[in-house]
Amino acid sequence: MLPLNLLATGPSTLVTTCLINKLSQSPRKYNTHTISLASLASSNAADALFDETRFDAIYLALPADHCTEAVKAFLDAAKGHRVPFVVFVGVLGAEDLPADLAGRYLDIEAYLAKIRIPHTVLRVAPLQQDFMFLSSDFDQRIPTIELPFSNGSVAPIHARDVANVAAAILDNPTAHISKTYTLTGPDLLTGVELAGRAAVGLDRPVGFRNCQPAKARNHLLARSKKSNKQPAALLDNDAVEAALRMFDQVASHGCEQVTTTVHALTHAPATHIEDFFKEHRKLFNARAPSSSTTNASSAQSRATATADDGLEFVANAYVGSDGNGLGRYMIRSKL
């Protein structure tokens, strides 16, 4: 049996790189090609691509700065060359994004249906990897995650779980044609709970501070200009804007969904975010003071907070000897 020829777009996106890594484990089953949509600026370029290779499926992941019309032209070329199946990676809550951004995803979903190319849509929650940039702030004894979540919550998903779902769909496309799946992590978390899970995964105290969006923007921009030895923690302008949009969605309760789709399609549980932090413990703890974890094992789990300027509050979540720190903490506010 010949391997399936897959064309994956967005080679720099995490959901694509994770899928490539997944499929590379079965080289006799998949022959994966990658392409940047920016290199297909004209329909002629897309036609030449499909003339050269017959593809059995497309994994369509969009870069942050994609052009909707260019993507449509690419899909027209795919349809004209009888590509039999497309997996489109969208975003959870796209309808709640600003109109210009929502259209970039919803228009593609609608266009896939309009041109009647067999497809499956994945609406993906914010990735756990989206929090990787926080590692540059973990140089304090008690590092603080500072995000404008207000009282919203989110169920982040590991990029590897998205890849596993896509691989399961590609194994049997017919069973998934015209279906839309919402993919989330297994736990709906507030900012304080996120800090608690980080504390468990990193085996050290982690605090949380809810800040105003303007402060978050300034902090992200300042972080994007840092020159340090942690490239995974650096952000370009597109990443800053994407992060701010995600914070907005969380604060406006646009991400408050939890599904079991990952388990249903892959027969494996979705990754808990504390396991993500544990997986990247070396990165997050690289700059930690040597005494940062000394008291973690003996400290009692606790969280305290003070209110300052309305939404400003801080909560410190400690890892106790029994490894807890996962609950919803009471926030004490100044009256």
N, C-alpha and C positions, 0 to 999 in steps of 0.2 A: 504494500500500500504506500503510495507516494505521500510525503509530508504535506500538511496543509500550508499553503502560502498565505501568510498574514502580513498585512501592511499596517504598521502602527505609527500614528502621528504623535506629535508632541514628545520627541525623544528626550527632551530635558525635563519633562514633568515626572513627578514621583510615581504617579499611577501607571505611567508607561514603562519606566525603568523597572519597576517591581514586576510588571507582567513579563517583560523580556527576560528577567532573571528566572521567573517561574517557568516559562516555556523552554528556556535553554536547558532545563533538566530533562527535556524529552526531545532531543534533536531529531529523532527519527519520525516524530509525530508533527512537529512544527518547523517551518522554515520562515523565520521572522525577519521582515525588512522594516526599516524605520525611515521616516521622511519628515522633514520640517515643512509645515504648511507654507511658511514664508518663501520657500524655494519653488513653490507652485503658484507664482503670482499670476500666471496666465493659464487659460484653459488649454492652450497648446502644450504647456509643460505637463499638465496632468494627463492629457491624452497620450503624450509620448511615454509617460511612466507606465500607463496601463497597456500601451502597445507592446512595451518591452517585456512585461511580466504579467501572467495571468494570476490574479489574486483571488483566493477563495473567501477572504473576509478582510474587513477593515476594522481596526480598533481606533476610534476617533476621539482623541483627547485634545482639548483646545488649549493653546497657550493663552496667558492673560490678555495679550494684546492682539488677539486674532481678529481678522476682518470677516464679518458674517457673509458678505457677498462672495469673497474668495472661497470660503468653505462651501457655499452652495455650488459654485462653479466646479469645485473638486468633486462634490457628490454627483453633479450632472455627468461628469466624465466617468465616474465609477458606474453610474447607472447605464450610460451608453456602452460601456465595455462589459456589462452583465456581471458585475461583482455581486455575488449572491447574498451577502450578509454584511451588516454593519453593527458594531457595538458602539454606542455613543455614550461618552462619559459626561454627564451633566452635573448640576449642582442641586443639592437639597435647598428648597426655599427660593428658587430662582424668581418666582413670581413676586417675592417681597423685596427684591433688589431694586435699585433705581432703574427707571424704564430702559435707559440705554444699555445697562448691563444685563437686565432680565432678558431683553430681546436677543442678546447674543446667544443665549442658551435655548430659550423657548422657541425662537425662530427656527433654530436648527432642528429641534424636535418636530415642529410642525412641518418643516420642509421634507424631512425624511418620510413622513406620512404622505405628503402631497405627491412626491415623485414615486411613491409606492416601491421603494427599495426595502426588502426585508431587513428588519432591524430590531434591536433591543436597546432600551434606554436605561442607564444607571444614574439615578439621582443620588449623589454622594454627599454625605455630611462632611463638615470640616475634618481634615486629616489630623491625626495625632502628630504627624511630622510638622504640621503648621506651627507647633509650639517649640520646635527645635531652636529657634532664634533666642529663646529665653535663656539658653545656656550661658550667654555672655554676662548675665546678671547673677550667676551663681558663685560669686567669689566672696560672699559674706558668710559669716558663721551661720546666720539664719537668713538665707536668701529669700527675697520677696517676689512673688509673681504679681505684677502690676498690670491689670487689664480692665477696660471699661465694660464689664459684663452687667453692671447694674444688678438686678435680681433675676437675670435670665440664666438659662442653662443650655448645655449642649452635650451631645453624645459623640465625641470624636471617634473616627474610625482609622485603623491602621492601613496604610497604603497597600501593605501586603495582602490584607483581607479583600480589598477591591480587586487586586490582581487574581486572587484565588477564585473569586466569583466570576470574573471575566473568563478565566481558563475553563471553569465548569460550563459556562455558556457556550464557549467555542467547541467544547467536546460534543455538544449536541444542539446546534443552533436551531433546528426545527422546533424543538420544544419551547423555545423562548421568543419566537418571532412575534413582533407587535406587543411585547410585554414591557412594562416599565417597573423597575425595581428600585425601592428606596433603601439605600445602604447606610447604616449607622453603626457606631460602636455599641457595646452591650450596656453602657451605663450613662444615664442622664446626670450631668454634673454641673453644679454651680461653681463659681470661682473658688470658693473656700474648699469645696470638695475636690476640685482639681488639685489644689495645693496639698490636700491630705493624701491624695493618691500619689502625687509626686514624692511626698515625704516617705511613703511606704516603699516606692520603687527605688529611691535613692538612698534610703536608710539614713536620713538626716532631717532635721527640722526644716520646714518650708513655710513661708508666710504668704499671705495674699492681701493685696490692697486693691480695692475697687477705685478706679480713677475716672476723671472726665475724659471724653474722647480727644479733646484738644491736647491734653497732657500726654495721652497715649501716642498721638501723632508725633509730637515733638520728641518723645522718648525713642520711638521707632526710627525717626529720621536721624537722631543722634547716634543710635546704635548702628544704622546702616553705614555711617561714615567711620566707624571704628576701624582701626587697622590693628587687628590682632591675629593670632595664629589659629583661630577657630573659624574657618570658612563656612562651616555649616551654620554658624550663628549670624553671618552677615546677610543683609537684605539689600536688594536693589529697589529702585523706586516702584516698580510694578509689584514687587512682593510686599512693600509697605502698604500700598493701596489695597491689595488683596486682603492683607491682615486686618486693615481698618474696616473693610466691608464685612468681614467675618465677625468682627467685634460688634458691629452695628446689628447684624442679624441676631446674634446671641442676646444682646441687650433688649431687642424688640420682640423676643420670644419666637423668632422665626426658625429656630433650629430644634425646637423641643419635641423631637420625635425619637422613639427607640423602636427598631424593628429587629426581627430574628431572621432576616433574609440571608445574612451571611451563613448562619448555621443551616438553614433550610437548603441552600444551594450547594454548599461545600461539605456538609456533614461534619463540620468542625466549628468549635465556638469562636466567636469574634474575640479579638485581642483586647484585654482590659488595659486602660491607659497606664496603670502602675507597672504593667509588664513592658510597655513602651519605654517608660523612664528607666526601668531596670536594664533593658536592652542597651540604653545609651548612657548608663551610669558613668562610664569613663569620661564622656564628653561633659556631662553636667557637673561632675565632681572634679574635673581637671584642675580648676583654680580654687577649690575649696581650701580654707585654712585647715591645718592638720588636726585641729581640735574640733572640727565641725561635727564629726560623728561620735566623738567620745562620750558625750552626755546623752546621745539620742536613745541608746538602749535602756537607760535608766530613768529617763524623764517620763512624767505622767502625761498621757494624751490630754491636751487641753487646747482651747482656742479663746482668744480674747479679742475684743475690738473696741474701738472708739470711733465716734462719728465726728467728722470735721468737714464743714462746708457741704452739707447735704449728702451727696453720694460718696464722699471720701470716708472710707473706713479701712481698718486694717485688721486682719485676723491671722494669728500665728498657729499653725497646726503642727503639733509635735508627734513624732513616732514614739509610742510607748513601748514598754517591755513586752507587751502582748501584741505588738504590731498593728494596733488599731489607728484611728485618726481618719476614718473614712466617712463619718456621719455628717449630718447637717448640723453646723455649729450655731449656737445662740449668739447673736450679735448684740452686744451691749452698746447703747448709744447715750451720749450726753444729752440731757434734757435742758 
